[in-house]
Amino acid sequence: MNFFERINISFSDCVKKYHLEFLPSYLEDYYNGRLLRVKESVTLDSLEIDDIDEMGGTIILFEKDLIIENALTQSNVDYGPTVIVKGNVSAKNIAFGGACIIIKGDVTVEQTMIGIYNHGVINITGKVTAEYIISDDHCFSIYDKGSKGIFLGFQDLRYHAKDVLSGKYYDDAEENIKIDKIIEAIKKGNSIKKNGNIVSQVQKAIDKFKASKNAKLNLSNLNLTEIPEEIFQLENIKELDLSNNPLKELSLKGMQTDHLKSINLACCSLTEFPIDILNINQIESIDLSFNTISSLPEELPVLNQLKKLLLSHCNFTEFPCILYQVVNLEYLDLGFQDEETLFLIDKALQSLKVLLLSGNANINITAPQPKLYELNISHCLMDTFPIALTKSTHLTHLDMTYNHKMRWLPDEFSELKKLKKLSFSILYMEESHIKILQKLPKLQYIANFLKSDNPFYGNQVAQALLAVKNWNTLVIDSVLEDQTIIDAIVLRENLKKFIMGEYEVDIKEARQCLGVSF
């Protein structure tokens, strides 16, 4: 290849003389002191870069355009030279491996451009146009957002490989593209494009929505930064799932929301409550979990049909008092907020049936919740059960596990006559605890999560609970060592389930071993 000018030069002099200030400094560690420079544009039938420098360390500089009629390749996936093109690049196909490739201009590829394995780097300042642009675990950066093609292996998840590649280039069993087959196609000049219509992930979701009877549109996990225009004309959407997309903000303008009942925006990088939701008068369910939202708008009560609000793992530092005015709210999840959270609930949420507050260290509930039937206050560092909640007499499910400071239950706890399912973390069952539990006529499920390696505590709790007659399900997170206690539990006539640690006891088999049956 006699079009190269071969120059021996230091890395610093090379950078300065040829205006390569954009080169990463770490490349100096691999530089072998040799620069290969092409002053003018060059046109070739094909080019294998490893034929120029198989071992790597050389800087190959194209000052102008690089035009390849067929395949431009760099096959060694472990290492390669530094290749710089200051102009544009065009080729029928391109495959790069372990080299550092920097292209300042545009890249035009008739068929496929691919970066293979994670040892190499492709950095393109200009626009890329190709049938397919593929990153196989490669450090592949394209800065021009006007680039066009089907992207695979990038954060852009508009297409799934299975839907756009010809069958022989995708492994159904492994759910992955066949790199060797794609490289073979590139070198032969063959297209890897699937015959027929190419369908995007968004279009697949739309098609599924149109075919469904539940009117749910699922656009989750597509790396969307905004609402796709394709859905603006869809009518009768009742459920919209946009979870796990980096939306940052939400605009519903232009979208038909007259029938929308539920919207899921969990894990969407939102910092504020999306104001456009306030215009959806009939909305019943909103999921904003795992966003950095720290407040709710004063206008929230206009959503008088709102029944379910999920706000777990957000940044609330105090209980949002505006929720007292959301008159039909039945389900509220405020679990795992900011470490500095101080939740004071001093009024009744009149319609609330389910309240999830787990993972918050400072909770003070001073007002009964008249319709509450499920409460989760696990992992809350509580030392006693809130007295006010003993007047929430509709309570049927209560989880207060991993509050290891909670050593006793108030006598008023026995007023929870409808309680069916109780989970707690008490190391030692006092006689007073047993007397309280004996006064709960509908208690069927008891779980005690100790997180203790001392078998004494598990045995003591299990033995004490034998005096409580009504329960038919017992879950203890440790394996009991006292066989007499295990046998006594198995012999309870009403027993339906018994779990020790990760082991569920086969009750029928255990009873057969004891020579009894019911």
Secondary structure by P-SEA (a helix, b strand, c coil): ccccccccccaaaaaaaacccccccccccccccbbbbbccbbbbcccccccccccccbbbbcccbbbbcccccccccccccbbbbcbbbbccbbbbcccbbbbcbbbbbccccccccccbbbbbcbbbbccbbbbcccccccccccccccccccccccccccccccccccccccccccaaaaaaaaaaccccccccccccaaaaaaaaaaacccccccccccccccccccccccccccbbbbcccccccccccccccccccbbbbcccccccccccccccccccbbbbcccccccccccccccccccbbbbcccccccccccccccccccbbbbccccccbbbbcccccccccbbbbccccbbbbccccccccbbbbcccccccccccccccccccbbbbccccccccccccccccccccbbbbbbccccaaaaaaaaacccccbbbbbcccccaaaaaaaaaaacccccccbbbbccccccaaaaaaaaaccccccccccccccaaaaaaaaacccc
